[in-house]
Amino acid sequence: MHIETKLVQIGVGKEKETGAVSFPIHHATAYRHPALGESTGYDYTRTANPTRTVLEDAIAQLESGDAGFACASGMAAIQTIMALFSAGDHLVVSLDLYGGTYRLFQQILSRYGLSFSYVDLRDPEEVEKAVRENTKAILVETPTNPLMQVTDLRTIVGIAKRHEIITIVDNTFMTPFYQRPLELGADIVFHSATKYLGGHNDVLAGLIVTKGQDLSEKLKYLHNSIGAVLGPQDCWLLIRGMKTLALRMERHQENAFRVAKFLKEHPAVREVFYPGLEEHPDYAVQSAQASGYSGMVSFRIQEAWQVGTFLRNLKVISFAESLGGVESLCTYPATQTHADIPKEVRDYVGVCDRLLRLSVGIEHADDLIEDLRQALDLCLTVGRGI
Ligand SMILES: *Cc1c(COP(=O)(O)O)cnc(C)c1O
């Protein structure tokens, strides 16, 4: 079955009693047992909830995995995965990383005895060098946020398998519509489903998918034990959003191409980062491991002072944190998503104070380009403070 069909059909035919096409929201936290030692499969909602099951089965199938887990947020998903590890364990992680993930690792999990090496995962030699005796996993974000650097997943999986460690992939930017890391040999995939999967800037959620019985059982135990599970109402919202994922992703990408090409030509723009552009250094890798390029475009404006003028004058595009929703958003990573990363580290990886990130929405591309044009033109024609 094609992924478009799988997405639309989430939950259809699962409600046997009434035939409801939209799967209901099960608010119940407790379930009656038919008799001693018997269960309907549902006992207590933290352990399992029927609405959550529909969502978890769907994401597992979409990612070609064995088990799915819905969590209260993307961060809750990462925290749950990290509970696989114990004090003394070490992980090799993408250097250009979502700020919240970096904060969790450096400020919180490091206090629990976990250690992390941040490495440019595009360089296999660097990855090999970073793997130690106590390394348990390689955690990959690809493309990275916000620089759109692409890691060759097959190469990383090869290194991980040689060292008998696992590969964990943050697939938030691509979604299973464009990229399925488990099919390339990864062991765990997770999402901030708050982004493209939800798609409407109205639900906070995280999803995990595991491959193999061992990891699936471990994650099931951790998910229930930690309890950072997604509530039934939010599961339903996510299911509702995911039904249109294919259509949305196609439009996000079509618009992103047009926006990236426009930005490239504008004199107020110095560099554009979009893995769908042939001149992007990782274009070939991206094309080999994913079926698309998604809708995230970053760019460097000419001068740092122009950032304020540009953001103040956007009309259609909202200056806001987050990404992946139908509405176009523009983020300033230096003070928003990446504020928790020290300036030296940000400058080193290239998240400088001239970098802006666009989550290109599904509005008409002409309107987005017109909005960008007028705001960028002002950066050239007027001075500071406008
Ligand atoms: C937003 C985001 C997260 C964190 O997810 P939340 O749902 O905000 O908790 C993790 N990784 C990436 C790439 C993200 O964009």
The ligand as an SDF file (V2000), in Angstrom:
LIG
                    3D

 15 15  0  0  0  0  0  0  0  0999 V2000
   11.0600   20.6530   18.1230 C   0  0  0  0  0  0  0  0  0  0  0  0
   12.0970   19.6390   17.9830 C   0  0  0  0  0  0  0  0  0  0  0  0
   12.3790   18.7390   19.0170 C   0  0  0  0  0  0  0  0  0  0  0  0
   11.6740   18.8150   20.3670 C   0  0  0  0  0  0  0  0  0  0  0  0
   10.3030   18.4920   20.2630 O   0  0  0  0  0  0  0  0  0  0  0  0
    9.1360   19.1200   21.1650 P   0  0  0  0  0  0  0  0  0  0  0  0
    7.9090   18.5170   20.5760 O   0  0  0  0  0  0  0  0  0  0  0  0
    9.2010   20.6020   21.0380 O   0  0  0  0  0  0  0  0  0  0  0  0
    9.3600   18.6850   22.5730 O   0  0  0  0  0  0  0  0  0  0  0  0
   13.3500   17.7840   18.7900 C   0  0  0  0  0  0  0  0  0  0  0  0
   14.0220   17.7060   17.6100 N   0  0  0  0  0  0  0  0  0  0  0  0
   13.7690   18.5560   16.6110 C   0  0  0  0  0  0  0  0  0  0  0  0
   14.5230   18.4330   15.3270 C   0  0  0  0  0  0  0  0  0  0  0  0
   12.8120   19.5440   16.7430 C   0  0  0  0  0  0  0  0  0  0  0  0
   12.5820   20.3990   15.7450 O   0  0  0  0  0  0  0  0  0  0  0  0
  1  2  1  0
  2  3  1  0
  2 14  2  0
  3  4  1  0
  3 10  2  0
  4  5  1  0
  5  6  1  0
  6  7  2  0
  6  8  1  0
  6  9  1  0
 10 11  1  0
 11 12  2  0
 12 13  1  0
 12 14  1  0
 14 15  1  0
M  END
$$$$
